[in-house]
Amino acid sequence: MKVNGEQMSCGTNTSLEDFINLHGYRKEVIAVELNGDIVPKGEYANTILTEADTLEIVSFVGGG
């Protein structure tokens, strides 16, 4: 699986929510694109990842 341009392994039957938690992302401050489509936060637990997937994870940064 490719995550933000880097090859990673997602394991078997790993949900997007599990992947996010395992890699230390805070779901409150990120947006996730899976294979070109934005995934709603409410679908993270139901979205199962495969080795063929491409993820882009973007963090929101506040500032002034």
C-alpha positions as CSV (number, residue, x, y, z in Angstrom):
1,M,0.0,0.0,0.0
2,K,1.2,3.5,-0.7
3,V,0.7,6.2,2.0
4,N,1.6,9.8,1.2
5,G,3.9,8.5,-1.5
6,E,5.7,5.8,0.6
7,Q,5.3,2.1,0.4
8,M,3.9,0.6,3.7
9,S,2.2,-2.6,4.7
10,C,-1.3,-2.5,6.0
11,G,-1.7,-6.1,7.2
12,T,-4.8,-8.3,6.8
13,N,-8.3,-7.0,7.5
14,T,-7.0,-3.7,8.8
15,S,-9.6,-0.9,8.9
16,L,-8.7,2.6,8.1
17,E,-9.4,3.6,11.7
18,D,-7.0,0.9,13.0
19,F,-4.3,2.1,10.6
20,I,-4.8,5.7,11.6
21,N,-4.6,4.8,15.4
22,L,-1.6,2.5,14.9
23,H,0.4,5.2,13.1
24,G,-0.4,8.0,15.6
25,Y,-2.7,10.1,13.5
26,R,-5.4,12.1,15.3
27,K,-8.6,11.7,13.4
28,E,-9.9,15.1,14.5
29,V,-7.2,16.9,12.6
30,I,-6.8,14.9,9.4
31,A,-8.5,14.2,6.1
32,V,-8.0,10.9,4.3
33,E,-8.2,10.3,0.6
34,L,-8.4,6.6,-0.4
35,N,-7.7,5.8,-4.1
36,G,-8.7,9.3,-5.1
37,D,-11.9,9.6,-3.0
38,I,-12.3,11.4,0.4
39,V,-13.4,9.0,3.1
40,P,-15.9,10.5,5.6
41,K,-14.7,10.1,9.2
42,G,-17.8,8.1,10.0
43,E,-16.6,5.4,7.5
44,Y,-13.1,4.9,8.9
45,A,-14.0,1.9,11.0
46,N,-15.9,0.2,8.1
47,T,-13.2,0.9,5.4
48,I,-10.9,-2.2,5.1
49,L,-7.5,-1.5,3.5
50,T,-5.7,-3.7,1.0
51,E,-2.1,-3.7,-0.2
52,A,-3.3,-2.3,-3.6
53,D,-4.7,0.9,-2.0
54,T,-3.2,4.4,-2.1
55,L,-3.8,6.7,0.9
56,E,-3.2,10.4,1.2
57,I,-3.4,11.6,4.8
58,V,-3.4,15.4,5.2
59,S,-3.2,17.2,8.6
60,F,-4.9,20.5,9.3
61,V,-2.5,23.1,10.7
62,G,-3.8,26.2,12.5
63,G,-2.1,29.5,12.4
64,G,-2.5,33.1,12.1
